[in-house]
């Protein structure tokens, strides 16, 4: 098999990059000159496609003319996987919490993101300063409704319920994930609150089912 690759290696024998005949230079000799000029701090080896493919594996190095498989610290690897899944759980928690909530007392879905919470806090401050009044609020469906202090309390209660449920669910999933043999296979999709977008998709599915009857 033709040696059309020049593989650049670090001091441990780990592949840094590969130079290819026909892409980086027209000949292998020209690749070597290119490597001497641009990768003078690294070593290099001539390679065919088989060796190139072997060294694409990040868990191998090239030492003493052989491809050597690195020993993986399984505890370190598992900890890295756990951290990755933990971050994914946190991201889903935040997405669900910011995804809206249905408020039964006003029969409307409202936004629950940081901006919505700040606006509700401003309304509460207005009520505290100026007393009972009605202020117009734009719901998740862009419908505008008047709200008073009692409705505001109901809206805040609904938001707090979403925050608390998703926070508790995230803790539950992270605890279970840490106890799992394979963190990457852990399913953390259950137990979250329904977002407004998910509600709309459910309503579309119901309507489609009725139309197909």
Secondary structure as GFF3:
##gff-version 3
##sequence-region A 1 213
A	DSSP	beta_strand	5	9	.	.	.	ID=ss1
A	DSSP	beta_strand	15	20	.	.	.	ID=ss2
A	DSSP	alpha_helix	28	38	.	.	.	ID=ss3
A	DSSP	beta_strand	43	47	.	.	.	ID=ss4
A	DSSP	alpha_helix	49	55	.	.	.	ID=ss5
A	DSSP	beta_strand	60	63	.	.	.	ID=ss6
A	DSSP	beta_strand	66	69	.	.	.	ID=ss7
A	DSSP	alpha_helix	74	97	.	.	.	ID=ss8
A	DSSP	beta_strand	101	103	.	.	.	ID=ss9
A	DSSP	beta_strand	108	110	.	.	.	ID=ss10
A	DSSP	alpha_helix	114	130	.	.	.	ID=ss11
A	DSSP	beta_strand	135	138	.	.	.	ID=ss12
A	DSSP	beta_strand	144	147	.	.	.	ID=ss13
A	DSSP	alpha_helix	149	179	.	.	.	ID=ss14
A	DSSP	three_ten_helix	183	185	.	.	.	ID=ss15
A	DSSP	alpha_helix	196	211	.	.	.	ID=ss16
###
